[in-house]
Amino acid sequence: MNSSWKLARSLVVVGAISAVAAFSLAGPNERLTGSVKCDGSSTVEPITSAVAEEFKAAAPNVNVTVGTSGTGGGFQKFCVGDIDISDASRPIKKEEHEKAVEKHVEYIELPIAYDGLSIVVNKGNTWVDTLTIDEIRKVYLEGGAKKWSEVRAGFPDKPIKVYSPGTDSGTFDYFKEIVAHKAGKDGTDASIRSDMSVSEDDNVLVRGVEGDAGAIGYFGCAYYFANKDKLKAVSVDAGKGAVAPTHETIEHGTYAPFSRPLFIYVNRKAADRPEVKAFVDFYLDQADELVEGAGYVKLPSAMYETAKGIFRDRKTGTKFLNDKGEKVSGPLSTIYAH
């Protein structure tokens, strides 16, 4: 066997090993094709978009689209089978669950992050540092304050410009439940004022508050954290002292009552498609890192393991409605322990 033949054979072997190694490193996702349709919450969108961007590098032939029609808008599409994944800044409602059942859409509910609904004012606002829940009600309930002086004695006689997510937003639903629930004079639910500037796009709300000295608004904490140089967060006093929205207060639940979990809902049938399964697996594997990169607060590692188990076992339905269709509330660790 001459030396040139030995060299040629060695090069062939090395080349084959390299090809196998490259194939292995590429992983199965690189060979996937198809599409994944996501829509829903503008609060959750930065997380899902970050996951989609990273997934694109691992699965370049899969097209992941992420819409922002609001949590309610996303569920409208999801519960009739029009999309694969619904981003949600609140749990599914009874009527949405019933619509899914009617349309034979089974779903998998997966918590993916914590959020702190952040109340913000214009950066030039020098008079508001803290608001109580009752003062927030004075601003946001129907017939509410037209001027800041009507919110608290000593505040300036300056017009209030009120901003809010739209009514299809899960953020609006969550805020309304806290602020308007049983807040009427007779103990019934009050109405949120109808003269607000609303948008399903939180970036529009950011620009609105930034551009008006008398403005106030609210949205998910990521939009505040990303715009700290343009906006001022208001600490909330729910009876135990003023607490500002930070990663620590949101994670520990001390930013009450505005700390909340965020979710994705996966169509059970769609989860059997390889590209959807791979995307959700990737989402849960990378969530703790990408959630924080998107400006939100990651869940405890045990909660992500629980979510992975739910998806692996294809457990369907919601933990937030009992057998009678009544709403279930409490810490995630307690709700998902059963």
Protein Blocks (a to p, Z undefined) as FASTA:
>chain_A
ZZklmmmmmmmmmmmmmmmmmmmmnommlmpgcddddedjfklmmmmmmmmmmmmmmmmm
bccddddebjklmmmmmmnopafbdcdfbdcdfklmmmmmmnopacddddfbdcdddddd
dfklmkbmbdcfklmmmmmmghiafbfklmpghiacddcddddddfkbmklmmmmmmmmg
opafnopacdddfkbccdfblklmmmmmmmpmkbccdddfklmmmmmmmpccddddehga
padddfklmmnopacckbccddddddfklmmpmklmmmmmmmmmmmmmmmmmnopacddf
klmmmmmmmmmnopgcjfkbcfkopaceddfklmmmZZ
